[in-house]
Structures are given as C-alpha cells and as structure tokens.
C-alpha cells in the first residue's frame, strides 16, 4: 500500500516540478496527504530501500529517490534495491580526498586502514555495520562501553568520502570531551564548535560539535555536494520539542547514541523515530559483562529505617496517595499504568490551570501529584541515608567514590559526614559557578579527592572521571537514571578490579526493592552482577564497610 502511494507521489512530483527525484521528507508528506495517515519517516525510508521500484538518485546520503524506470537504470526490468549507503566506504581500501595522518612519502591509509587503526571492539564493529546499511538508526548501549568511539568511526567514514558531521551534545562539558576525543582519535580532523562562545561552521571544519540550543538557533549549512552526518549524543533528550528543533533535515546520515532509549512522553514516537529510524543495535549489561567491555560489578542494597516522624509523614502521604489513586483510576477511568497515569494527571492539572478551572477532577489530580511527591521526598531524604555514608567511610579511603543525592542540602550533609571521617570530599551541583565545578571534577580526576557528591547533576551530560564506587542515597526515580549512575563506575579498570554500587533505600517504602523499588533496573542486572547483596544498615552497623572492604582486590 505504501509503495503504491510513494510511486504515485513520485509520478505526480515529476509532473508538477519536472524533477524525477524527491526527498524522503517530501515523499512522506505526499503519502500522508494521499491518504496514508501519519506515516513515520523511517517506514518511508525502509520502503524506498526494499522496494525494487525505487532507486537512489546519485549519492544515497543526499536522500533523493526516483522510480526505477526514470533516468538510466540499465536494462529494462533490471532494477534492484540500492546498495547499503556506506558499504563501499566501510570496506574500500582507497583513500579519501586527503589523508593528513599519513607521514610524508607514505601512502594514505584509506577508510579501511583508518578503521583498523581505531581497533573497534567487536560490538562497535557490529553496530557500525548494522547502522551503515541505511546510515540511519539508534544505538543503545550501556554507559561506559564506547558509544563515542563508535560514532568516531562513522565520522571517519563520512569525512573520508568528503562529507561533514554535526555532533549534538547536551552540555558544554560534553562539548569539551568530544573535542578532546575527536582530536586525539582522528589525526588531522578539523574540529569546530557551535555554542559556548564559538560559531564555527562546516565549510572550514570537518566536524562541528554543537549544543542543541545553538544548533536550533542558527542554520548549519553543508558545503555543496557534501553528505551530512548528524550524531546525537544522549539522544533520548532530543525528543523534547525545543531540543528536537536541532535535528537538521538536510543531514541525511543520522546516528543516535543513548544508554537508555526511553522517555516519559511521546517524544520517541513523535520526534526521534521519524528522524533517526529504528534501534539498530542494543548492547546491554549481559553482553557487555560477558565481553569484558565493562568491569565486573557487585551491588549492595543498603536498607535504612525511617525515623518515627519520617514514618508518620510517609504513611500519611502514602495513605492519601493510594486513596486518590483509587478515585482517579476506578472512579474517573484514568489509566492504571503508572507512567500513563502520571502523564494524564499532569495534563489535567495543566489544562485546568490554563483555563483557570479548578473542578473536582483537577483538585484530585493536583493533590495526587502533591502527595506522591511528599511520599517520595520523605524516603529520598531520610536521615538514615546519611548513616550509609558514616558506615562506608572507613572502607572508602584510597578509592574514588561518587555519591548521588536527591538535593543540594543532602549533598552538602553527605560531604560533611565523609569529611569528618577523614576523607577529602567535595560537592558538585548546579548552584556552583561553572569554573568551580570543572575544577572540582579535574581535582577528582587527578586523584586528589576521595569523593565527589552531587544531586543528579552527574547523572548525564557531564564528563565524569572514572570512579570505583558509586553510592546512591536518593534513587527512586527511573531505570534510566540508575543505568547512568552504575555506568559511572563500570568503565573497565586496567588492573581488572571490580566496580561497586551501593544503593541506599528506605525500608518499607516504595523505593524498597522488597516492595518493587527499582524493579526494572534490578531485573536488568540480576543475572550479570557478580553479587547483589542485601544489607540492613541499622541492624548490622559494620556490615556495609565489611562488604565493601572484604572483597577489594
């Protein structure tokens, strides 16, 4: 059905414009107008590639397509689907236009030689090959496994063929990291920046690393005839409308990188899938640990008891939240799925506020959000979480530790506890000036700090130095957040030592694993962790330090 619509659209396009070829965007719009409904761009592209009636017009990277009988396809009836867009590039021995890495008097390496020199891991080579069949797609790989190097290989291929690359990064810290890695990993590459006081372009540079706000605000033009590759780091974040504006249509080659391809809204379906297409490779904990791509790891589930006043506040908020949940789902017919319920409740509140309307449903939804937030905050910031720092401190000396908290106040309190125990600990949070935050990260990287304590600012979008231990004091949020936090300590160690994650939780609350807390995350790591231990911090005060110290290589 879609193939017929596309064939008709191409014929009508030729009649109306005199041009036999059209872009994927134009064809998707034409198919929608012809009665195809909402047609995902990825489906249009897949149909064009797989249906022999269509062929790429010239360089596939420019995403122009025509009917097979148009132009000069060869003998009648001999049309065939287009070749993978980078198949020749990935295996071709001939060099690109120039190879500045080649010493004088020596032949240029060519793309094949460049990729061999990069020494890709098997999963990276597999992902590059899978992506290169269409030059569009999403690669989901857990933090610490080398997504940046995979993207560098794709950039190497495109630049060798005279193309250009735009790399989107969510923060200036990641812009710095990408610039360092690209310059170190691809000799002679002309690396520019857009944002953070820079306004480089793709006419004078092979690659431009841009923040989404800068890329959305100004045109990013390609030199005439050059194929464009767009790489989106932390790609799940570009499902938001403001960030999605940075996804440039003129860049037909597209690679999305993420550790967790998920969002709490419709951004994946409405924004990311139409632009990037499907997930081409998923590289999870099971394969990463089996391959030795990440360090082996152990997890301790450290339970703490709520103080009497905390327990009373939690139970009151929980009782009311449960009552309101029954009213919203049973009485008002709202969805049972927690994520969908939250989205529906938030939409009702937003709509009511926009209209100045505060009916019974709006009031119930607003109170539900308030009680759920109260319940979560009591557990997340409970005083017992700081006892975890007290008990771990004796075993943290000589290690590099990241501590994740829920608030700035909790971060400052945790850093003071660790400091009183003789550890060098500093906080990193959004309230600090950017230069001070970078200095503290650099000091930690040098090994002159034992612990870095942060309220969510280190979850993603920051170049965090390698660490041995992650301590999560406030963790009841999402699987994506936990994957990011574990990934901060998972990078493979030179001496083969294990990584450790201490996951603190308030007992008998919704963040308690015994009551379903972190269920999605724990299912993902249960079969690959060396150990998942349960420790009652209050019942056995020395057990946590013993667990951390006893198995230290």
Buried (B, 14 or more C-beta within 10 A) or exposed (E): EBBEBBBEBBEEBBEEEEEBBBBBBBBBBBBBEBEBEEBBBBBBBBBBBEBEBBBBBEBBBBBBBBBBEBEEBEEEEEBEBBEBBBEBBBEBEEBBEEBEBBEEEEEBBBBBBBBEBBEBBEBBBBBBBBBBBBBBBBBBBBBBBBBBBBBBBBBBBBBBBBBBBBBBBBBBBBBBBBBEBBBEBBEEBBBBBBBBEBEBBBEEBBBBBBBBBBBBEEEBBBEEEBBBBBBBBBBBBBBBEEBBBBBBEBBBBBBBBBBBBBBEEEBBEBBBBBBBBBBBBEBBBEBBBEEEBBBBBBBBBBBBBBEEEBBEBBBBBBEBBEBBBEBBBEEBEBBEEEEEBBBBBBEBBEEBEEEEEEEEBBEBBBBBBBBBEBBBBBBBBBBBBBBBBBBBBBBBEEBBBBBBBBBBEBBBBBBBBBBEBEBBBBBBBEEBEEEEBBBBBEBBBEEEBBBBBBBBBBBBBBBBBBBBBBBBBBBBBBBBBBBBBBBBBBBBBEEEBBBBBBBBBBBBBBBBBEEEBBEEBBEBBEEBBBEBBEBBBEEEEEBBBBBBBEEEE
